[in-house]
Amino acid sequence: MQLRAYWRILVRHAWIVLGLPLLVAIIYPFTHAPGAQMYSAGMRFVVGLRPEQPATEEYTYDRYYTWLTSEYLVDSFAEVVKSQAFAQDVSEKLAANAVPLQIPAGAIQGSTVSEQVHRILTVTITWGDEQELRAIAGAAVAVLQEKSARYFAQLGTEGANVYVIDGPTPRALGPGLRQRLDLPLRLFLALLAGVALAFLLDYLDLSVRSAEEVEALGLSVL
C-alpha cells in the first residue's frame, strides 16, 4: 500500500523527476570544459655493472656478486628517478639543449613515475605537450646514463651501466575515469534531487486526492 502511494507521488510529479536530469543533459555540453590532452612516454632500462676481470685463475663465484649488485642497483635507481636531485638534473639538461626548455624541476618530479619489475627499471613520464614530452624523456635518458657515477659514488668513477631497451614513445592518453563518469554522476544526482523535490512538494500539498487520505482524516467514504 505504501509503495503504491510512493509510486503515485512520483508519477504525479514526473515532470520534476525526469525534467531535472533532462535539463542537466541539455546544459552539460555548454558548461563542461573537457580536460587537456595528456601524453605519456614509457621507457625501460637494464642497469648493471661491468664484471670484474679476475687477476688470477682463482674461483670468484662466477660473477655472482656482479649479478646481485645489479639487482640492488635497479631498486636504487627506481628511487633515484623519484628524487628532487634527478628532476633538477633533467631540468638543467633541458635548459642546456640546443633548443632550451625552461621546465621547473618540481613539475618534472611530479610527472615522473618509476617502478622495478623483474629487474627491469620502468620510467613513465606524463605531460601535456607531446614535443616537450619527447625532450623531457630524452633528457631523462641522458641523465641516467651520464650521471650514474654521481648518484652512486661508491661504485667509483665509472658508475653503473644504464642500457635503454625500450626508448620513449609518446602516446596520447584517453580521458580519465573521473571525466568518463562526470555526466552519469551529474544525471544520477539530478534524478535524486528530482525525487526529493517531488516528495517535498507532495508533503506541502494540502489537497485531498484519494479515499485513503479522506479516511485518514477520520471520515467515512461511501
C-alpha positions in Angstrom: 0.0 0.0 0.0 2.8 2.4 1.0 4.8 1.6 -2.2 1.7 2.4 -4.4 1.4 5.7 -2.6 5.1 6.5 -3.3 4.6 5.5 -7.0 1.6 7.8 -7.3 3.7 10.7 -5.9 6.5 10.0 -8.5 4.0 9.8 -11.3 2.2 12.9 -10.3 5.5 14.9 -10.2 7.2 13.1 -13.1 7.8 16.4 -14.8 10.2 17.2 -12.0 11.7 13.8 -11.5 12.6 13.5 -15.2 12.9 17.1 -16.0 15.9 17.8 -13.9 18.1 15.1 -15.5 16.9 16.2 -18.9 17.8 19.8 -18.1 21.3 18.7 -16.9 21.9 16.7 -20.1 20.9 19.8 -22.2 23.1 22.2 -20.2 26.1 19.9 -19.8 27.7 20.4 -23.3 27.7 24.2 -22.7 29.1 24.1 -19.2 31.5 21.2 -19.4 35.1 22.1 -20.2 37.0 19.0 -21.5 40.3 18.2 -19.8 43.6 19.0 -21.6 45.0 16.2 -23.8 47.7 14.4 -21.9 50.6 12.3 -23.3 52.6 9.5 -21.7 56.1 8.1 -22.6 57.3 4.9 -21.0 61.0 3.8 -21.0 62.6 0.6 -19.8 66.2 0.2 -18.7 68.6 -2.5 -17.7 71.1 -1.4 -15.0 74.3 -3.3 -14.3 78.0 -3.3 -13.6 80.9 -4.4 -15.7 82.1 -7.8 -14.4 85.5 -7.6 -12.7 88.3 -9.3 -14.6 89.9 -11.9 -12.2 93.6 -11.2 -11.6 94.2 -14.8 -11.1 92.6 -18.1 -12.0 91.1 -18.4 -8.6 87.4 -19.1 -8.3 85.4 -15.9 -8.0 81.8 -17.1 -7.6 81.2 -16.9 -11.4 80.3 -13.2 -11.3 77.6 -13.9 -8.7 78.2 -10.7 -6.8 78.0 -8.7 -10.1 74.6 -10.0 -10.8 73.5 -9.4 -7.2 74.7 -5.9 -7.2 72.9 -5.2 -10.5 69.6 -6.3 -8.9 70.1 -3.9 -6.0 71.0 -1.1 -8.4 67.7 -1.4 -10.2 65.9 -1.0 -6.9 68.0 2.0 -6.1 67.6 3.6 -9.5 63.8 3.4 -9.1 64.1 5.6 -6.1 66.7 7.9 -7.7 64.3 8.7 -10.5 61.7 9.9 -7.9 64.2 12.3 -6.3 64.4 16.1 -6.5 68.1 15.7 -7.5 67.2 13.7 -10.6 64.4 16.1 -11.6 66.8 19.1 -11.1 69.4 17.4 -13.4 66.8 16.8 -16.0 65.7 20.4 -15.8 69.2 21.6 -16.2 69.8 19.2 -19.1 66.7 20.7 -20.9 67.9 24.2 -20.3 71.3 23.3 -21.9 69.8 21.8 -25.0 70.2 23.4 -28.5 66.6 24.4 -28.1 66.4 25.2 -24.4 63.3 24.4 -22.4 62.7 26.1 -19.0 60.8 23.5 -17.1 60.8 23.5 -13.2 62.2 20.5 -11.5 59.1 20.2 -9.4 56.9 19.8 -12.5 59.2 17.1 -13.8 59.3 15.3 -10.5 55.5 15.3 -10.2 55.0 13.9 -13.6 57.6 11.0 -13.4 56.8 7.6 -12.1 59.3 4.7 -11.8 59.0 1.1 -10.8 61.1 -2.1 -10.9 59.6 -5.2 -12.5 61.7 -8.4 -12.9 65.0 -6.5 -12.5 63.9 -4.1 -15.3 63.6 -0.4 -14.5 60.5 1.3 -15.9 60.1 5.0 -16.0 56.9 6.7 -17.1 56.5 10.5 -17.7 53.1 12.1 -18.3 53.0 15.6 -19.8 50.5 17.9 -21.6 52.7 18.7 -24.7 54.0 15.9 -27.0 57.1 17.8 -28.2 58.1 18.8 -24.7 57.5 15.3 -23.5 60.0 14.0 -26.1 62.5 16.5 -24.9 62.0 15.6 -21.2 62.2 11.8 -21.9 65.4 12.3 -23.9 66.9 14.4 -21.1 65.9 11.8 -18.5 67.6 9.0 -20.5 70.8 11.1 -20.9 70.9 12.0 -17.2 70.5 8.3 -16.2 73.3 7.3 -18.5 75.7 10.2 -17.9 75.4 10.8 -14.1 75.1 7.3 -12.6 78.5 7.8 -11.0 77.2 10.9 -9.2 74.2 9.1 -7.8 76.3 6.1 -6.7 79.7 7.4 -5.8 80.5 4.2 -4.0 80.8 2.5 -7.4 83.7 4.7 -8.5 84.2 7.0 -11.4 82.7 4.5 -13.9 79.4 4.3 -12.2 76.7 1.9 -13.3 75.9 1.0 -16.9 72.4 2.0 -17.9 71.1 0.4 -21.2 67.9 1.5 -22.8 65.8 -1.5 -24.0 62.6 0.5 -24.8 63.0 4.1 -25.8 60.5 6.8 -25.1 57.5 6.8 -27.5 54.9 9.4 -26.5 51.2 8.3 -26.9 48.0 10.1 -26.3 46.1 9.2 -23.2 42.3 8.8 -23.2 40.0 10.6 -20.8 40.4 9.5 -17.2 37.8 7.7 -15.1 36.7 10.9 -13.5 35.9 12.5 -16.9 34.1 9.4 -18.1 31.9 9.3 -15.0 31.2 13.1 -14.8 28.0 13.1 -16.9 26.5 9.9 -15.4 27.1 11.2 -11.9 25.5 14.5 -12.7 22.4 12.8 -14.1 22.2 10.5 -11.1 22.4 13.4 -8.7 19.8 15.3 -10.7 17.5 12.3 -10.5 17.9 12.1 -6.8 17.2 15.8 -6.4 14.1 15.4 -8.6 12.8 12.6 -6.4 13.5 14.5 -3.2 11.8 17.6 -4.6 8.7 15.6 -5.7 8.2 14.2 -2.2 8.7 17.7 -0.7 6.1 19.2 -3.0 3.7 16.3 -2.1 4.3 16.9 1.6 3.5 20.6 1.3 0.4 19.9 -0.8 -2.8 20.0 1.3 -5.1 18.7 -1.4 -7.0 15.5 -0.9 -6.6 13.2 -3.8 -7.6 9.7 -2.7 -10.1 7.9 -0.5 -7.3 6.8 1.8 -6.4 10.4 2.5 -10.1 11.2 3.4 -10.3 8.2 5.7 -7.0 9.3 7.4 -9.0 12.4 8.4 -11.5 10.3 10.3 -14.3 10.5 7.7 -16.1 7.6 6.2 -16.1 7.1 2.5 -19.2 5.6 0.8 
